[in-house]
Amino acid sequence: MKKLFFPALSVMAIAVISCNGGNSTASKEDTTATVKKEDAVQATEIVADSTANTLTDAEKSEGWKLLFNGKNLDGWHIYKGKTSSGWVAEEGILHCLGSEKDKSDKRADLTSNDTFDNFELELDWKMSPKGNSGIIYLASEEFDAAYLSGPEYQLIDDENFPEKLEGWQKTGANYAMSAPLVAAAKPIGEWNHAKIIVNKGHVEHWLNGQKTAEYEIGSPEWKKAKEAGKWKDAKGYGATKKGHIDLQDHGSEAWFRNVKIKQL
């Protein structure tokens, strides 16, 4: 969101110019470089926003479809028809407002109307400091929470989360099943690009161009991890063959854009 970045940059640029004017040791070149750097950052953000939530002709021909139109919440609903004001579409961004004060029973995930079986999902996301969220897929609404059925691509502030994190809790992980293969998240406040591929039980997580998870639903290794971990009593976990895409409201502020999917 431009309004999250531009005011801070403008204030910084003004402060630098003011200080240079009153300090004989500061060079005119330094001031000019700072202003040019600010202009470059703004230009990059504007270009990114102008192309957000659109598909190229090539993407359309390949079968890609937008799940978020950049304008409103059409195509989505609150999980299990619950009521929530925690999700808004603004400035081309799908925004989870978050509230750490709310109890978990007052939070509600945002769920796609459509269901998918074999697919490639891509989206951009960023997280608030100390934040926690997730992308759940193959989710069923027959359970109290989406994560009781669908696997989760973990999103979290790895560096500043207030509690100690296990490997399987870190960004890009197959949540509560395996730790990420690599640490690929950008610093908090920056946009990240996530990709999830599901094809006949074979699943891959990608983060900023690096593979962070790969597994086979129902394999001996997968069953062993399920039975030994958090999902040992969740009978429906991983059982849905065709399910919803679900964006988790974990009480933290989070942003999503360029949400698109292609059936395989």
C-alpha positions as CSV (number, residue, x, y, z in Angstrom):
1,M,0.0,0.0,0.0
2,K,1.5,3.3,-1.0
3,K,0.2,5.2,2.0
4,L,2.2,2.9,4.2
5,F,5.5,3.9,2.7
6,F,5.3,7.3,1.1
7,P,4.7,9.5,4.1
8,A,7.7,8.0,5.9
9,L,9.9,8.5,2.9
10,S,8.7,12.1,2.4
11,V,9.4,13.0,6.0
12,M,12.9,11.4,5.7
13,A,13.7,13.3,2.6
14,I,12.5,16.6,4.1
15,A,14.6,15.9,7.2
16,V,17.7,15.2,5.2
17,I,17.3,18.4,3.1
18,S,16.7,20.5,6.3
19,C,19.7,19.1,8.0
20,N,22.0,19.6,5.0
21,G,20.9,23.2,4.8
22,G,22.1,23.9,8.3
23,N,25.2,21.7,8.4
24,S,28.3,22.9,6.4
25,T,29.8,19.3,6.4
26,A,26.8,17.8,4.4
27,S,27.3,17.8,0.7
28,K,24.8,18.9,-2.0
29,E,25.6,15.6,-3.7
30,D,24.4,13.6,-0.6
31,T,21.1,15.5,-0.6
32,T,20.5,15.0,-4.3
33,A,21.3,11.3,-4.0
34,T,18.8,10.9,-1.1
35,V,16.0,12.6,-3.1
36,K,16.8,10.5,-6.2
37,K,16.6,7.4,-4.1
38,E,13.3,8.4,-2.7
39,D,12.0,9.1,-6.2
40,A,13.2,5.6,-7.3
41,V,11.4,3.9,-4.5
42,Q,8.2,5.7,-5.1
43,A,8.4,5.0,-8.8
44,T,8.9,1.3,-8.2
45,E,5.9,1.2,-5.8
46,I,3.7,3.0,-8.3
47,V,4.6,0.6,-11.1
48,A,4.0,-2.4,-8.9
49,D,0.5,-1.1,-7.9
50,S,-0.5,-0.2,-11.5
51,T,0.0,-3.8,-12.6
52,A,-1.3,-5.5,-9.5
53,N,-4.3,-7.9,-9.8
54,T,-4.1,-8.2,-13.5
55,L,-3.3,-11.0,-15.9
56,T,-1.3,-10.8,-19.1
57,D,-2.6,-12.3,-22.3
58,A,0.0,-15.0,-22.0
59,E,-1.2,-15.9,-18.4
60,K,-4.8,-16.0,-19.6
61,S,-4.0,-18.3,-22.4
62,E,-2.2,-20.6,-19.9
63,G,-5.3,-20.9,-17.9
64,W,-4.6,-18.5,-15.0
65,K,-7.5,-16.9,-13.2
66,L,-7.6,-14.1,-10.6
67,L,-9.0,-15.0,-7.2
68,F,-8.9,-11.4,-6.0
69,N,-10.2,-8.7,-8.4
70,G,-8.4,-5.9,-6.6
71,K,-11.7,-4.0,-5.9
72,N,-13.9,-6.0,-3.5
73,L,-14.4,-9.4,-1.8
74,D,-16.3,-11.0,-4.7
75,G,-15.4,-14.6,-4.9
76,W,-14.7,-14.9,-1.2
77,H,-16.7,-15.4,2.0
78,I,-16.0,-15.7,5.7
79,Y,-15.3,-19.3,6.7
80,K,-18.4,-21.3,7.4
81,G,-20.6,-18.2,6.8
82,K,-19.4,-16.5,10.0
83,T,-19.6,-12.7,10.5
84,S,-16.5,-10.7,10.4
85,S,-15.4,-7.1,9.6
86,G,-11.7,-8.1,9.8
87,W,-11.2,-8.3,6.0
88,V,-11.3,-5.4,3.5
89,A,-10.3,-4.7,-0.1
90,E,-8.5,-1.4,-0.4
91,E,-6.1,0.2,-2.8
92,G,-5.8,-3.1,-4.7
93,I,-4.9,-5.0,-1.6
94,L,-6.7,-7.7,0.4
95,H,-6.2,-6.5,3.9
96,C,-6.6,-8.6,7.1
97,L,-7.1,-5.9,9.7
98,G,-6.1,-8.1,12.6
99,S,-6.7,-7.6,16.3
100,E,-4.5,-9.3,18.9
101,K,-7.0,-8.3,21.6
102,D,-9.8,-10.4,20.0
103,K,-10.1,-14.0,21.2
104,S,-9.7,-16.7,18.6
105,D,-13.4,-17.4,18.4
106,K,-14.0,-13.8,17.2
107,R,-11.5,-14.1,14.3
108,A,-12.6,-15.5,11.0
109,D,-10.6,-16.7,7.9
110,L,-11.4,-15.5,4.4
111,T,-12.3,-18.5,2.1
112,S,-12.6,-18.8,-1.6
113,N,-16.0,-19.6,-3.0
114,D,-14.6,-22.1,-5.4
115,T,-12.8,-25.3,-4.6
116,F,-9.7,-26.8,-6.4
117,D,-8.0,-30.1,-6.6
118,N,-4.9,-30.0,-8.8
119,F,-3.6,-26.4,-9.1
120,E,-0.8,-23.8,-9.0
121,L,-1.5,-20.9,-6.7
122,E,0.5,-17.7,-6.6
123,L,0.2,-14.5,-4.5
124,D,2.1,-11.7,-2.9
125,W,1.9,-11.2,0.8
126,K,3.4,-9.1,3.6
127,M,3.2,-9.3,7.3
128,S,3.0,-6.9,10.3
129,P,5.8,-7.0,12.9
130,K,5.4,-10.0,15.2
131,G,2.6,-11.2,13.0
132,N,1.3,-14.7,12.2
133,S,-1.0,-15.9,9.4
134,G,-1.1,-18.7,6.8
135,I,-2.4,-19.9,3.5
136,I,-4.5,-23.0,3.9
137,Y,-5.4,-25.1,0.8
138,L,-7.6,-28.2,0.2
139,A,-9.8,-26.9,3.0
140,S,-13.2,-28.2,3.9
141,E,-15.9,-26.2,5.8
142,E,-17.2,-29.3,7.6
143,F,-14.8,-28.5,10.5
144,D,-14.7,-25.7,13.1
145,A,-11.5,-24.4,11.5
146,A,-10.0,-24.6,8.1
147,Y,-6.6,-25.9,9.4
148,L,-8.3,-29.1,10.7
149,S,-8.6,-30.2,7.1
150,G,-6.3,-28.3,4.8
151,P,-2.5,-28.2,4.9
152,E,-1.0,-24.8,5.7
153,Y,1.7,-22.7,4.1
154,Q,3.0,-20.8,7.1
155,L,3.4,-17.0,7.2
156,I,5.0,-15.5,10.3
157,D,7.6,-12.9,11.5
158,D,10.4,-15.4,12.0
159,E,12.8,-12.9,13.5
160,N,10.6,-10.9,15.9
161,F,7.7,-13.3,16.9
162,P,7.4,-12.9,20.7
163,E,7.5,-16.7,21.3
164,K,10.2,-19.2,20.5
165,L,9.5,-20.9,17.1
166,E,10.1,-24.5,16.2
167,G,11.3,-25.2,12.7
168,W,7.8,-26.3,11.5
169,Q,6.4,-23.0,12.6
170,K,8.6,-20.8,10.3
171,T,7.7,-19.1,7.1
172,G,7.2,-21.3,4.1
173,A,6.9,-24.5,6.2
174,N,4.4,-27.2,5.8
175,Y,3.0,-26.0,9.1
176,A,3.2,-28.5,12.0
177,M,4.5,-31.1,9.6
178,S,8.0,-30.1,8.5
179,A,10.5,-27.2,8.7
180,P,11.2,-25.1,5.6
181,L,14.0,-26.4,3.4
182,V,15.5,-22.9,3.3
183,A,14.9,-19.5,4.9
184,A,13.7,-17.3,2.1
185,A,11.4,-14.6,3.6
186,K,12.2,-10.9,3.1
187,P,12.3,-8.5,6.0
188,I,9.0,-7.7,7.6
189,G,7.1,-4.9,5.8
190,E,8.4,-6.0,2.3
191,W,6.3,-7.9,-0.2
192,N,7.0,-11.7,-0.6
193,H,5.9,-14.0,-3.4
194,A,4.4,-17.3,-2.5
195,K,3.7,-20.3,-4.8
196,I,1.9,-23.5,-3.9
197,I,1.7,-26.4,-6.3
198,V,-0.7,-29.3,-5.6
199,N,-0.8,-32.1,-8.2
200,K,-2.2,-35.5,-7.5
201,G,-1.0,-35.5,-3.9
202,H,2.4,-34.0,-4.6
203,V,2.8,-30.6,-3.0
204,E,5.4,-27.9,-3.2
205,H,5.8,-24.6,-1.4
206,W,7.9,-21.9,-3.0
207,L,8.9,-18.5,-1.5
208,N,10.6,-15.8,-3.4
209,G,11.8,-18.3,-6.0
210,Q,13.1,-20.9,-3.6
211,K,11.5,-24.2,-2.7
212,T,10.7,-24.3,1.0
213,A,8.6,-27.6,1.2
214,E,7.9,-30.7,-0.8
215,Y,5.9,-33.7,0.2
216,E,3.4,-36.3,-0.8
217,I,0.0,-36.4,0.9
218,G,-0.6,-39.9,2.3
219,S,3.0,-41.1,1.9
220,P,4.6,-43.1,4.8
221,E,6.7,-40.0,5.7
222,W,3.6,-37.8,5.7
223,K,1.6,-40.2,7.8
224,K,4.5,-40.5,10.3
225,A,4.7,-36.7,10.7
226,K,0.9,-36.4,11.1
227,E,0.7,-39.2,13.7
228,A,3.6,-37.8,15.7
229,G,2.6,-34.1,15.7
230,K,-0.2,-31.6,16.1
231,W,-2.6,-33.3,13.7
232,K,-2.6,-36.8,15.2
233,D,-6.2,-36.4,16.4
234,A,-7.4,-34.4,13.4
235,K,-9.0,-37.2,11.4
236,G,-9.9,-34.9,8.5
237,Y,-6.5,-33.4,8.1
238,G,-5.2,-33.9,4.6
239,A,-8.2,-35.9,3.6
240,T,-9.9,-33.4,1.3
241,K,-9.2,-34.1,-2.3
242,K,-10.8,-30.9,-3.6
243,G,-11.1,-27.9,-1.3
244,H,-11.1,-24.2,-0.7
245,I,-8.2,-21.7,-0.6
246,D,-8.3,-20.1,2.9
247,L,-6.4,-17.0,4.1
248,Q,-6.0,-17.2,7.9
249,D,-7.0,-14.5,10.4
250,H,-4.6,-15.2,13.3
251,G,-5.2,-11.8,14.9
252,S,-2.3,-10.2,13.0
253,E,-2.4,-7.6,10.3
254,A,-1.5,-9.0,6.9
255,W,-1.8,-8.0,3.3
256,F,-2.3,-10.0,0.1
257,R,-2.4,-9.1,-3.6
258,N,-2.0,-10.7,-7.1
259,V,-3.9,-13.8,-5.9
260,K,-4.1,-16.1,-9.0
261,I,-4.6,-19.8,-9.7
262,K,-4.3,-22.2,-12.5
263,Q,-5.9,-25.6,-12.7
264,L,-3.4,-28.4,-13.5
